[in-house]
Amino acid sequence: MKRMNIEVYGIVQGVGFRPFIHKLVKEYNLKGWVKNTSTGVTIDVEGNEGNLFKFIENIKKESPKLAFIEEVVIKMRDELKYYKEFKIIKSSSSVKKFTLISPDVCTCEDCIKELFDKNNRRYKFPFINCTNCGPRFTIIKDMPYDRKQTTMEIFPMCSNCFEEYTNIEDRRYHAQPNSCYECGPELFFTNKVGEKMQGDPVENARNCLIEGNIIAVKGLGGFHVACDAKNKSSVQMIRERKHRDEKPFALMCRDMETVEKWCFVSDKEREIIMSFKRPIVLLKKKSDDFNYISPDNDYLGIMLPYTPVHYLLLEEQIDTLVMTSGNISDTPIVHNNREALKELAGIADGFLMNNRDINTRCDDSLVRVFENKEYPIRRSRGYVPYPIKINKRVGQILGCGVEQKATFAITKENYIFPSQYIGDLKNIETLTHYEEQIIHFKRMFDIEPEIIVCDLHPDYMSTQYAIDESNKSKLPLVFVQHHHAHLASCMVDNNLTKKVLGIIWDGTGYGTDGGIWGGEFLIGDFKGFERVGSIRPIKLPGGDRATKEIYRIGYSQIIDSLDFIPENLKLTENSSEILDMIKSNFNCPPASSMGRLFDGIGAILGLKSSVSYEGQCAIILENSAADTEKAYTYTLYEDNGMIIFDWRPLVREIVAERMCKGMASAKFMNTLVAMALDISLINKERTGISNVVLSGGVFQNMYLLKKIKQRLESNGFNVYHHSRVSTNDEGIALGQVMIAEYGGGVNVSGNTFKNSRD
């Protein structure tokens, strides 16, 4: 007989881990106990020595599918306790509190079978779940993960549910959100003013959809606004009510058979869309049938049902729903009933709600597949709060991210915890959500930051938040340049530590010279960077206004390239004021931005004169590209040691053949590929660096990403891109914390900010 004390760290709470251990010990005739703690799971067990080691071996091999074991620490104990049985005992808390938490996951197959089994006591119960599925992150208020620490606390289990909860042979053994019709939350359907409707709530909601109306549906992390995707007038009504003229909507399809009616699906795409994470996956359209869902785009964003309510809604006449975030423009996703009735009153005709609170908002995740791997675009539900593990123990650092696609990141030991997608930090509602989530993450993972780090941009709310927090807490504040953070983010994503060449292309980033950057070539690592290449600055007539009215950028590029506007080239009515502004250089801030270069070229080609959402023109250029390897003329010149891409020859040629839009789009992007290779080769010759990272929102363009990667690799470069966090600004906080950890950052007001441990 021997006795062991075993500590298991990782995602081991809320995933059926204690029930799994309870069952496993029976195979080896072991006795003792298991409990949740503030740091993971502790097992104290005794029995035959050989059986003990077999038991340890199988903990990792046979653990529940939602569990992720990071470490198992074993201590042999001299004193035997002579346990008579094995049991799950009460969870314990300690001063040290740190364990990983499972994201929310979709309803499992066993629960779906019960959901539609007329003989099951949970037949069509809209909150059916077990230890293998259901809400986790969004209902947890604090750790350890027990019912009393979740929003299920107000629903005491009935005798039947409690019997399942305490029966080791039951699938719901210690399932914290376990409930049924007798003891669980209630689903109800209301009209637009919040009056509960009589009858079955799902049938009422479905009938509302069939009649062409719009409903709000409460999900795991917030509300969706939904309509029948096949009803064009309903979709148009959502566009009008949400003021979302052209931006694509996400779809939810009943099953894979329905998905394959609309889109081509590869094996990897099928694996991801059917995974327990249930993200929205961008899939290539089979036809133009849904062009009104995603105009000017060859792709549809599609997800499968992931809650019982979704399965019930899609059970009969409707097989495809528009499922877009339930919010008003530029505010966070709505997550409570009162807020929904107020904020979505002008959008939804009815509300399918419940009385189970959502503690943490969490929007849908969005991914696509590149080279048979996940390529994240929005990392949220199903992925958060799972951390990025790194090969270095780090201090406790808060990275505040940026303004667009805002996230934050917080670090502890070998982990970086990127937050869920917050939104664009442009109003008090989003800022409040952002601040609440920082507090929540600090509490959940027992983190008190030693350093705060933020972007250089003085007008970002995230920067102001960081300054205010630093002043209050007296903690060191580190400023990090936007594109340096992009470079570092991709390095972290790929476990790189040595200097790399970063090709960092996006729309806007505040430069160390106070200018607008966005088409950058950097040599750097976590400690610092050198700007070694860029693009010729583009004047933006009217400043920020030009990012929407992109014909302004088109005119700016034409005048810079030709010094006049050809008679047959009219990008908008009444252009004289804009042309005077450009020629007098009044209110025309320069930007070395690749995103703005795309906008201007799109305007010159007549694809768009104004855009209604970020990246719209780049998407149209990508999707309209013809099949050609041809490129335009361009030149490179040197300015203060930097290699500058001169796009003026390219513009002159585009103006000459602008009627061939598909060919011009492809040749434009092929020119960028050739330019990227040329500047990379020059820098390789100068520095010997052959590792290249690709980051920034422009690399959501699959045409560019694929061709630049192929061209660089065929010329001896090792090319790295994102696969665990987004390439857009959502990933920046990840880079910020690592730069602060290594003592990097930018001098501000004569101060050098250093890692406090240096």
Secondary structure by P-SEA (a helix, b strand, c coil): cbbbbbbbbccccccaaaaaaaaaaaaaccccccccccccbbbbbcccaaaaaaaaaaccccccccccccbbbbbbbcccccccbbbbcbbbbccbbbbbbbccccccaaaaaaaaccccccccccccccccccccccccccccccccccccccccccaaaaaaaacccccccccccccccccbbbbbccccccccccccaaaaaaaaaaabbbbbbbcccbbbbccccccaaaaaaaaaaacccccbbbbbbccaaaaaacccccaaaaaaaacccccbbbbbbccccccccccccccccccccccaaaaaaaccccccccccccccccccccccaaaaaacccccccccccccccccccccbbbbbbcccbbbbcccccccccccccccccccbbbbbcccccbbbbbbcccbbbbbccccccccaaaaaaaaaaaaaaaaaacccccbbbbccccccaaaaaaaaaaaaaccbbbbbcaaaaaaaaaaaaaccccbbbbbcccccccccccccccccccccccccccccccccbbbbcccccccccaaaaaaaaaaaacccccccccccccaaaaaaaaaacccbbbbccaaaaaaaaaaaacccccccccaaaaaaaaaacccccbbbbbbbbbcccbbbbbaaaaaaaaaacccaaaaaaaaaaaaaaaaaaaaaaaaaaaccccbbbbbccccccaaaaaaaaaaaaaaccbbbbbccccccccaaaaaaaaaaaacccccccccccccccc
